[in-house]
Amino acid sequence: MYRATKEMMDQVREVILEMKNSTPPIKPNFSALAKEYGITRQTVAKIWSNPDPNGRERKPKRSQFDPYEEEIRDQLVTYGITMASSFRYFQDKYADLEDNPFNCYNSFKSYVTRKQFREERVQRLKDQIHGHRQAANTEADVENKE
């Protein structure tokens, strides 16, 4: 089957917009355009119905872990606990909940990765190290001047 590239889609989109904006609007032959640009006629029809390249706005999905976001962030960023031990902690802490979201480690790991808590922790540690180095350099400069 055909594989539509972004360039092909953009070319078809331009042709379709020209046809739609002409007076009177011209409905294209979807099959002919599909053969010409090497994409399926369904794709051409989809572009005809909505030529906007961005498509529709999507609402961000809510995660089952969102209510616990601050607590998870504190564990991973502030205290530097590993992801696995943090997951076990939350599993034990919320074990009595009927709809316990902490039942799948891969979901938890995916959530933490998407929220970039680990990167936040790495940046925080880099800032701390940089701050300690600056403080040490300042103290050394003071001692050297004396």
Residue frames relative to the residue before (quaternion, step in Angstrom):
aa qw qx qy qz dx dy dz
M 1.0000 0.0000 0.0000 0.0000 0.00 0.00 0.00
Y 0.6371 -0.5499 0.3969 0.3663 3.52 -1.30 0.31
R 0.1791 -0.7427 0.6331 0.1244 3.53 -1.26 0.52
A 0.2600 -0.7986 0.5274 0.1287 3.58 -0.39 1.25
T 0.2179 -0.7541 0.6046 0.1351 3.56 -0.89 0.94
K 0.6694 -0.4984 0.3632 0.4142 3.54 -1.27 0.33
E 0.6370 0.5367 -0.3301 0.4441 3.59 1.01 -0.81
M 0.6470 0.5122 -0.3179 0.4669 3.58 0.97 -0.89
M 0.6558 0.5169 -0.3095 0.4548 3.55 0.91 -0.95
D 0.6562 0.5093 -0.3133 0.4602 3.59 0.95 -0.84
Q 0.6400 0.5206 -0.3264 0.4613 3.60 1.00 -0.80
V 0.6604 0.4933 -0.3024 0.4786 3.57 0.91 -0.93
R 0.6291 0.5467 -0.3271 0.4454 3.57 1.00 -0.86
E 0.6505 0.5165 -0.3125 0.4608 3.61 0.97 -0.85
V 0.6553 0.5077 -0.3079 0.4668 3.57 0.93 -0.93
I 0.6752 0.4966 -0.2943 0.4593 3.57 0.89 -0.94
L 0.6423 0.5142 -0.3323 0.4612 3.60 0.96 -0.77
E 0.6216 0.5309 -0.3389 0.4657 3.59 1.04 -0.74
M 0.6689 0.5010 -0.2947 0.4635 3.56 0.97 -0.91
K 0.6684 0.4995 -0.3020 0.4611 3.58 0.96 -0.84
N 0.7221 0.4487 -0.2481 0.4645 3.59 1.01 -0.80
S 0.5196 0.6241 -0.4344 0.3898 3.60 1.21 -0.14
T 0.3356 -0.7273 0.5611 0.2088 3.55 -1.25 0.41
P 0.5125 -0.3583 -0.7360 0.2595 1.71 -0.95 2.26
P 0.6407 -0.5270 0.3732 0.4153 3.60 -1.19 0.41
I 0.2721 -0.7633 0.5707 0.1327 3.54 -0.99 0.90
K 0.2753 -0.7363 0.5917 0.1785 3.56 -0.85 0.96
P 0.3545 -0.7742 0.4813 0.2082 3.59 -0.61 1.10
N 0.4862 -0.5766 0.5528 0.3543 3.51 -1.37 0.21
F 0.3526 -0.7829 0.4735 0.1962 3.57 -0.23 1.30
S 0.6567 0.5224 -0.3206 0.4394 3.59 0.93 -0.84
A 0.6571 0.5091 -0.3125 0.4598 3.59 0.97 -0.86
L 0.6595 0.4908 -0.3117 0.4766 3.59 0.93 -0.85
A 0.6276 0.5474 -0.3352 0.4406 3.56 1.00 -0.81
K 0.6687 0.4855 -0.2980 0.4778 3.60 0.93 -0.89
E 0.6573 0.5363 -0.3124 0.4275 3.57 0.93 -0.91
Y 0.7958 0.3046 -0.1491 0.5018 3.60 0.89 -0.90
G 0.4851 -0.7131 0.4093 0.2979 3.58 1.26 0.09
I 0.5772 0.5293 -0.4155 0.4626 3.57 0.99 0.82
T 0.6155 -0.5596 0.3866 0.3982 3.59 -1.20 0.21
R 0.5864 -0.5865 0.4229 0.3652 3.55 -1.21 0.54
Q 0.5822 0.5733 -0.3754 0.4376 3.60 1.17 -0.49
T 0.6320 0.5211 -0.3246 0.4729 3.55 1.08 -0.73
V 0.6340 0.5163 -0.3255 0.4748 3.58 1.00 -0.82
A 0.6542 0.5076 -0.3090 0.4680 3.59 0.96 -0.86
K 0.6328 0.5259 -0.3264 0.4651 3.58 1.03 -0.76
I 0.6506 0.4947 -0.3143 0.4829 3.60 0.98 -0.82
W 0.6195 0.5432 -0.3416 0.4522 3.62 1.03 -0.78
S 0.7028 0.4646 -0.2821 0.4589 3.60 0.90 -0.87
N 0.7955 0.0216 -0.0068 0.6056 3.61 1.12 -0.60
P 0.1239 -0.8456 0.5156 0.0609 3.62 0.05 1.23
D 0.4677 0.6748 -0.4520 0.3488 3.61 1.25 -0.10
P 0.4011 -0.7503 0.4653 0.2443 3.64 -0.58 1.08
N 0.6544 0.5275 -0.3264 0.4323 3.61 1.11 -0.51
G 0.3716 -0.7361 0.4919 0.2794 3.57 1.18 -0.37
R 0.7064 -0.4337 0.3314 0.4506 3.52 -1.14 -0.58
E 0.5500 -0.5919 0.4748 0.3488 3.53 -1.26 0.48
R 0.1698 -0.7758 0.5992 0.1007 3.54 -0.98 0.81
K 0.4114 -0.6829 0.5430 0.2638 3.50 -1.04 0.80
P 0.4952 -0.6434 0.4751 0.3393 3.58 -0.97 0.72
K 0.4680 -0.6801 0.4909 0.2783 3.54 -0.99 0.86
R 0.3615 -0.6929 0.5742 0.2439 3.52 -1.12 0.67
S 0.3193 -0.7487 0.5539 0.1753 3.52 -1.04 0.79
Q 0.5707 -0.5849 0.4521 0.3575 3.53 -1.22 0.49
F 0.6741 0.4964 -0.2869 0.4656 3.58 1.23 -0.39
D 0.4231 0.7420 -0.4437 0.2713 3.61 1.24 -0.20
P 0.6593 0.5034 -0.3468 0.4377 3.67 0.84 -0.71
Y 0.7268 0.4087 -0.2217 0.5056 3.58 1.22 -0.50
E 0.3032 0.8151 -0.4630 0.1711 3.59 1.31 0.12
E 0.6855 0.4836 -0.3005 0.4537 3.61 0.78 -0.97
E 0.6601 0.5097 -0.3066 0.4587 3.55 0.96 -0.86
I 0.6443 0.5037 -0.3138 0.4823 3.58 1.02 -0.81
R 0.6411 0.5254 -0.3215 0.4578 3.58 0.96 -0.87
D 0.6404 0.5269 -0.3283 0.4521 3.59 0.91 -0.89
Q 0.6592 0.5175 -0.3106 0.4486 3.56 0.89 -0.93
L 0.7727 0.4019 -0.2054 0.4463 3.55 0.71 -1.10
V 0.7421 0.4091 -0.2295 0.4789 3.58 0.93 -0.84
T 0.7507 0.4219 -0.2345 0.4510 3.55 0.63 -1.12
Y 0.7965 0.3235 -0.1618 0.4845 3.53 0.72 -1.05
G 0.3846 -0.7642 0.4541 0.2487 3.60 1.21 -0.24
I 0.3244 0.7467 -0.5138 0.2706 3.57 1.10 0.61
T 0.5407 -0.6276 0.4442 0.3412 3.58 -1.07 0.69
M 0.6421 -0.5491 0.3750 0.3816 3.52 -1.24 0.48
A 0.6624 0.5171 -0.3112 0.4438 3.59 0.93 -0.87
S 0.6920 0.4563 -0.2945 0.4756 3.60 0.85 -0.88
S 0.6054 0.5388 -0.3508 0.4692 3.58 1.10 -0.62
F 0.6351 0.5216 -0.3254 0.4677 3.58 0.98 -0.84
R 0.6594 0.5019 -0.3102 0.4659 3.61 0.90 -0.89
Y 0.6167 0.5495 -0.3371 0.4518 3.58 1.02 -0.80
F 0.7023 0.4531 -0.2698 0.4783 3.58 0.84 -0.96
Q 0.5849 0.5648 -0.3653 0.4533 3.59 1.11 -0.63
D 0.6958 0.4572 -0.2671 0.4853 3.56 0.90 -0.94
K 0.6648 0.5295 -0.3108 0.4255 3.57 0.90 -0.91
Y 0.7959 0.2688 -0.1228 0.5284 3.58 0.91 -0.90
A 0.2548 0.8041 -0.5005 0.1949 3.60 1.16 0.52
D 0.6907 0.4938 -0.2880 0.4429 3.59 1.05 -0.70
L 0.5052 0.6387 -0.4377 0.3811 3.64 1.23 -0.12
E 0.5102 -0.6576 0.4613 0.3074 3.55 -1.02 0.80
D 0.7787 0.2091 -0.1137 0.5805 3.59 0.96 -0.88
N 0.0151 -0.8429 0.5356 -0.0502 3.53 0.68 1.21
P 0.2961 -0.7767 0.5231 0.1886 3.63 -0.54 1.08
F 0.6494 0.5335 -0.3167 0.4398 3.59 1.18 -0.41
N 0.3888 0.7168 -0.4943 0.3012 3.55 0.63 1.13
C 0.7501 0.2878 -0.1865 0.5654 3.60 1.26 -0.12
Y 0.3822 -0.7562 0.4892 0.2068 3.56 -0.49 1.21
N 0.6435 0.5376 -0.3385 0.4270 3.61 0.96 -0.80
S 0.6268 0.5200 -0.3384 0.4713 3.60 1.05 -0.70
F 0.6445 0.5185 -0.3067 0.4708 3.56 0.98 -0.89
K 0.6617 0.5095 -0.2974 0.4628 3.57 0.91 -0.96
S 0.6444 0.5175 -0.3119 0.4687 3.57 0.99 -0.82
Y 0.6428 0.5225 -0.3136 0.4642 3.59 0.98 -0.85
V 0.6703 0.4950 -0.2965 0.4667 3.59 0.87 -0.96
T 0.6506 0.5092 -0.3138 0.4679 3.58 0.99 -0.80
R 0.6653 0.5077 -0.3021 0.4565 3.60 0.92 -0.91
K 0.7092 0.4436 -0.2527 0.4863 3.59 1.01 -0.80
Q 0.3385 -0.7919 0.4480 0.2400 3.59 1.35 -0.14
F 0.1802 0.8005 -0.5461 0.1687 3.58 0.93 0.86
R 0.6442 0.5278 -0.3355 0.4404 3.58 0.99 -0.77
E 0.6454 0.5075 -0.3198 0.4730 3.58 1.00 -0.83
E 0.6146 0.5456 -0.3337 0.4618 3.55 1.09 -0.75
R 0.6495 0.5127 -0.3059 0.4709 3.57 1.03 -0.83
V 0.6424 0.5167 -0.3215 0.4658 3.58 0.94 -0.87
Q 0.6580 0.5027 -0.3083 0.4683 3.59 0.92 -0.88
R 0.6403 0.5258 -0.3213 0.4586 3.58 0.99 -0.84
L 0.6584 0.4983 -0.3051 0.4744 3.58 0.98 -0.84
K 0.6305 0.5241 -0.3326 0.4660 3.60 1.01 -0.79
D 0.6474 0.5163 -0.3123 0.4655 3.58 0.99 -0.85
Q 0.6465 0.5144 -0.3203 0.4636 3.57 0.99 -0.82
I 0.6577 0.5010 -0.3090 0.4700 3.57 0.91 -0.92
H 0.6473 0.5152 -0.3125 0.4669 3.57 0.95 -0.89
G 0.6512 0.5152 -0.3081 0.4643 3.59 1.02 -0.82
H 0.6515 0.5070 -0.3125 0.4700 3.57 1.01 -0.81
R 0.6445 0.5191 -0.3229 0.4591 3.58 1.00 -0.79
Q 0.6501 0.5069 -0.3204 0.4666 3.56 0.97 -0.84
A 0.6504 0.5087 -0.3161 0.4672 3.58 0.98 -0.84
A 0.6531 0.5050 -0.3145 0.4685 3.60 0.99 -0.82
N 0.6469 0.5103 -0.3171 0.4696 3.59 0.99 -0.81
T 0.6413 0.5187 -0.3236 0.4636 3.59 0.99 -0.78
E 0.6561 0.4986 -0.3079 0.4755 3.59 0.96 -0.84
A 0.6478 0.5083 -0.3183 0.4698 3.58 1.00 -0.79
D 0.6336 0.5228 -0.3312 0.4642 3.61 1.00 -0.76
V 0.6443 0.5177 -0.3184 0.4643 3.58 0.99 -0.83
E 0.6670 0.4940 -0.2996 0.4706 3.60 0.96 -0.87
N 0.6564 0.5147 -0.3113 0.4553 3.59 0.99 -0.78
K 0.6528 0.5134 -0.3212 0.4551 3.60 1.04 -0.67
E 0.6509 0.5061 -0.3219 0.4653 3.58 1.11 -0.64
